């Protein structure tokens, strides 16, 4: 059992990782066929991961309801919704049945609720902007000024506020111009550095996984 | 911050969102920016019958920002008779939005599902799925989002893989799907790419636009509104010749008859039906303005709300800082006197 849990996944990770690396440098039909097959296998394996995810989330909420632990009402709502959506999909069909209960629940309940969750952010951001966006230090002041310029430069009211500068020598002081400069120069330079770091990090982690140094993907074993 | 202040603040934000949506007005011009124009110009440069991919990588959480963008891009593509392959690699919940967008705009333009467009739905593991799309679409998807076998779909018989077949890719992303599409889709498949994202992700992807890996970038509701403006402008161009032939004053019905005679596209007739048929116009300019406004979508409608909320946030930040400096000054004065 230890072999299946520990060594076997490491052997698979090592052999598939090395083969995928090598095939990139071999321009043959066999290498291309291997690459294409692997690309079709991976989403299939991902499908099983989705099943595991469903099993995990349903199991967690069932336990919460059984123990009547804090917030079990939300778990109950989740379980009822899960059963309602699944049953209506199985019995009356999914989105292809545009008049079926699944389509109705999706477009009239799920979509508006999802959008509402995201929209609530507007209120929290407003409150947070008032409470904590303070010019306490020079760094915070730079951040604050940049944020205000970008915020106004990315909406039509910002264009309107500084539109009188359009044909003057100070045209570059218009909110959209300054906001564009901040995004194009300062932000892009910073992000490019971050992206290079992320890329190097991905390579390092991949090498560690292939050679069995990184084992957390097997459940946190060191 | 007291509870009362917080309620006042929330109420102000809510009013500034709702009131401009209820009482619409046109004050702030929404000029298309070069980033958004990049996507628009590329689609404009495609020939009728060319194939592009629209990856709708978002779920209902980002629907208010990205769904209007999807509709505007699809309207533009279908008005140019460009065939579109749709996928959604962000989450299974996004499939419904793809089905809805393709069906709605497809019907508007009289396009045939499976021939002029397909929407394939969701597959997990983004990077592998993108690479598989480049080489073998039918291997990855057995059925489309409507449950039909992909071998039976005419569009996928013509386009079995993305590599060497598609002319453009537009990714509308709520999450981290732009980077994999750049690295494993566009770069390896050899097709140009543009992207749309939520406003908060705009800064993340700007370096890709700057480097040319993305030839266009649409950030948030504003970009969707800019795209709507360009599409509505395009619609209007179809009418210019016809308007010259009409004798003012004229009604929408009279214009419609003239358009049918002139063989105007079906979607323009449908666009015209958004105005009441008995409405009378004294000048071509008056009609053009009304027609243009009627064909702007949800994103343009939200622009006034967004403008006001951004402005009030700026005011809150300034007020918060004034309060902070005043209290600091008081503390210092208190400290000195003690």
HADDOCK unambig.tbl for C-alpha pairs under 7 A between the chains (distance, minus, plus):
assign (segid A and resid 36 and name CA) (segid B and resid 132 and name CA) 6.40 0.50 0.50
assign (segid A and resid 39 and name CA) (segid B and resid 128 and name CA) 4.71 0.50 0.50
assign (segid A and resid 39 and name CA) (segid B and resid 129 and name CA) 6.55 0.50 0.50
assign (segid A and resid 39 and name CA) (segid B and resid 131 and name CA) 6.45 0.50 0.50
assign (segid A and resid 39 and name CA) (segid B and resid 132 and name CA) 5.36 0.50 0.50
assign (segid A and resid 40 and name CA) (segid B and resid 132 and name CA) 6.22 0.50 0.50
assign (segid A and resid 40 and name CA) (segid B and resid 139 and name CA) 6.86 0.50 0.50
assign (segid A and resid 40 and name CA) (segid B and resid 140 and name CA) 5.96 0.50 0.50
assign (segid A and resid 42 and name CA) (segid B and resid 125 and name CA) 6.78 0.50 0.50
assign (segid A and resid 42 and name CA) (segid B and resid 128 and name CA) 6.19 0.50 0.50
assign (segid A and resid 43 and name CA) (segid B and resid 123 and name CA) 6.38 0.50 0.50
assign (segid A and resid 43 and name CA) (segid B and resid 124 and name CA) 5.19 0.50 0.50
assign (segid A and resid 43 and name CA) (segid B and resid 125 and name CA) 5.30 0.50 0.50
assign (segid A and resid 43 and name CA) (segid B and resid 128 and name CA) 6.64 0.50 0.50
assign (segid A and resid 43 and name CA) (segid B and resid 129 and name CA) 6.35 0.50 0.50
assign (segid A and resid 46 and name CA) (segid B and resid 124 and name CA) 5.40 0.50 0.50
assign (segid A and resid 46 and name CA) (segid B and resid 125 and name CA) 5.79 0.50 0.50
assign (segid A and resid 47 and name CA) (segid B and resid 124 and name CA) 6.29 0.50 0.50
assign (segid A and resid 95 and name CA) (segid B and resid 96 and name CA) 6.48 0.50 0.50
assign (segid A and resid 96 and name CA) (segid B and resid 146 and name CA) 4.84 0.50 0.50
assign (segid A and resid 111 and name CA) (segid B and resid 60 and name CA) 4.83 0.50 0.50
assign (segid A and resid 114 and name CA) (segid B and resid 60 and name CA) 4.95 0.50 0.50
assign (segid A and resid 114 and name CA) (segid B and resid 61 and name CA) 4.38 0.50 0.50
assign (segid A and resid 115 and name CA) (segid B and resid 60 and name CA) 5.62 0.50 0.50
assign (segid A and resid 115 and name CA) (segid B and resid 61 and name CA) 4.49 0.50 0.50
assign (segid A and resid 115 and name CA) (segid B and resid 62 and name CA) 6.37 0.50 0.50
assign (segid A and resid 115 and name CA) (segid B and resid 63 and name CA) 6.18 0.50 0.50
assign (segid A and resid 115 and name CA) (segid B and resid 64 and name CA) 6.50 0.50 0.50
assign (segid A and resid 117 and name CA) (segid B and resid 61 and name CA) 6.77 0.50 0.50
assign (segid A and resid 118 and name CA) (segid B and resid 61 and name CA) 5.52 0.50 0.50
assign (segid A and resid 123 and name CA) (segid B and resid 10 and name CA) 5.92 0.50 0.50
assign (segid A and resid 123 and name CA) (segid B and resid 13 and name CA) 6.86 0.50 0.50
assign (segid A and resid 126 and name CA) (segid B and resid 313 and name CA) 5.84 0.50 0.50
assign (segid A and resid 127 and name CA) (segid B and resid 6 and name CA) 6.79 0.50 0.50
assign (segid A and resid 129 and name CA) (segid B and resid 313 and name CA) 6.76 0.50 0.50
assign (segid A and resid 129 and name CA) (segid B and resid 316 and name CA) 6.59 0.50 0.50
assign (segid A and resid 129 and name CA) (segid B and resid 317 and name CA) 5.55 0.50 0.50
assign (segid A and resid 130 and name CA) (segid B and resid 316 and name CA) 5.02 0.50 0.50
assign (segid A and resid 130 and name CA) (segid B and resid 317 and name CA) 5.17 0.50 0.50
assign (segid A and resid 130 and name CA) (segid B and resid 320 and name CA) 5.00 0.50 0.50
assign (segid A and resid 131 and name CA) (segid B and resid 1 and name CA) 6.81 0.50 0.50
assign (segid A and resid 131 and name CA) (segid B and resid 320 and name CA) 6.39 0.50 0.50
assign (segid A and resid 133 and name CA) (segid B and resid 317 and name CA) 6.34 0.50 0.50
assign (segid A and resid 134 and name CA) (segid B and resid 321 and name CA) 5.57 0.50 0.50
assign (segid A and resid 135 and name CA) (segid B and resid 321 and name CA) 6.80 0.50 0.50
assign (segid A and resid 148 and name CA) (segid B and resid 314 and name CA) 6.13 0.50 0.50
assign (segid A and resid 151 and name CA) (segid B and resid 310 and name CA) 6.22 0.50 0.50
assign (segid A and resid 152 and name CA) (segid B and resid 310 and name CA) 6.45 0.50 0.50
assign (segid A and resid 152 and name CA) (segid B and resid 311 and name CA) 6.91 0.50 0.50
assign (segid A and resid 155 and name CA) (segid B and resid 222 and name CA) 6.50 0.50 0.50
assign (segid A and resid 155 and name CA) (segid B and resid 307 and name CA) 5.39 0.50 0.50
assign (segid A and resid 156 and name CA) (segid B and resid 28 and name CA) 5.41 0.50 0.50
assign (segid A and resid 156 and name CA) (segid B and resid 29 and name CA) 6.11 0.50 0.50
assign (segid A and resid 156 and name CA) (segid B and resid 30 and name CA) 5.36 0.50 0.50
assign (segid A and resid 156 and name CA) (segid B and resid 307 and name CA) 6.23 0.50 0.50
assign (segid A and resid 157 and name CA) (segid B and resid 28 and name CA) 5.85 0.50 0.50
assign (segid A and resid 157 and name CA) (segid B and resid 307 and name CA) 5.28 0.50 0.50
assign (segid A and resid 160 and name CA) (segid B and resid 28 and name CA) 5.99 0.50 0.50
assign (segid A and resid 183 and name CA) (segid B and resid 203 and name CA) 6.46 0.50 0.50
assign (segid A and resid 187 and name CA) (segid B and resid 203 and name CA) 6.81 0.50 0.50
assign (segid A and resid 188 and name CA) (segid B and resid 206 and name CA) 6.16 0.50 0.50
assign (segid A and resid 188 and name CA) (segid B and resid 207 and name CA) 4.67 0.50 0.50
assign (segid A and resid 191 and name CA) (segid B and resid 204 and name CA) 6.61 0.50 0.50
assign (segid A and resid 191 and name CA) (segid B and resid 207 and name CA) 6.78 0.50 0.50
assign (segid A and resid 192 and name CA) (segid B and resid 207 and name CA) 6.36 0.50 0.50
